[in-house]
Amino acid sequence: MHKIILAAFLALFLMQAVCPAKDPPQVTDDTISDAVRVKLASDQVVGVLPLQVTVKDGVVTLAGSVEQKSLKSRAESVAKKVKGVKKVVNNIEIKTRTSGK
């Protein structure tokens, strides 16, 4: 009987040592915003664009202007890949370059 109790305590101790119950780190709007900004800035295609990023309850809103639809789509795609992003609202405007004639 003592061996069973000892084995049970030993098993419980080993489970706590091997499988510590840790809460996952909290993903806040600020951490999402920072991560999206870093991802956008490090992207070779959209990294040079002056885009604004706001986050509310995990919903990322992108704003600014670009010259091509592909750049708007690329920025949205980059933002969607960030952990914690629930949705991306893409308010980036497409403005074509006008010649100064």
N, C-alpha and C positions, 0 to 999 in steps of 0.2 A: 504494500500500500504506500509506504514511504517512497519507494522507487518511482511509482506512478506520479505522485505529487511532485517529486523532484524533477522528473522528466517534463512534466507540464510547465513548471516554472522555468526550466531551462529553455524549452521551446518558445515560451512567451518572451523571455529575455532576448533570444536570438532573433525573433521576428521584429522586435522593436529596434534592435541594432541594425538589422539588414534593411528593413523597410520603414525608415522614419517618415512619419506623416507630416509633410510640409505643405503649407498652403502655397499655391502657385503665386508668383509675384503679381501684384495688382497692376492691371493695365489701365492707366488713366488717360483722359483726353490729352493731357500735356505730353505723356510719353508717346502716344500715337502721333501727335502733331510733330514732335521732334523727330521721330522715326521717319515719317513721311517726308519731311523737309530734307533729311539726310539722304534718303533714297533718291529723291528727285535731284538733289544737287550732285550726287555721285553718278547719275545716269549720263551716259555719253551723248545722248540725243537731246534730252530736255534739261540737262543740268545747267545750261547757261541762260535759261529763260527766267524772267522775273515773275514767278507765280506766287500767289498768296494761298496759304493753307489755313483753314480753320477747322476745328473739331468740336462737335457737341454730341455727347452720348455715343461716341464711337462712329458717328457719321462725319466723314471728311468732306469738306467743301473746297473745291479748287476754283480759283479766280485768276484773272489776268487775260492776256491776249497773245495769240500766236498767229503765224502766217499760214499754217497748213493744218488741215483736219487731222492728219496723221500725228502731228505733235500733240494735239488735244487728246487724241485716243491714247497715245503713249503715256502721257502724264497720268491719265486715269488708271491705266493698266499698272503702272508703277505703284500708285497709291493703294490699289486694291490688294497688293501682295503683302502689305505691312500687317503684322500681327495685331489683332484687336480691331481692325477696320471692319465695321458692319456693312457700310454702304459708302459709295462715293457719289457726291453731287458735283457734276462737272459743269461749272459756270464759266469755263474758259471761252473767250470769244475768238472767232477767227476773223482776223483783219488782213485783207490783202494789201500789199504794198502798192502805193500809187506813185506813178512817175511824176516828177516835178516839172513837167513841161508847161 
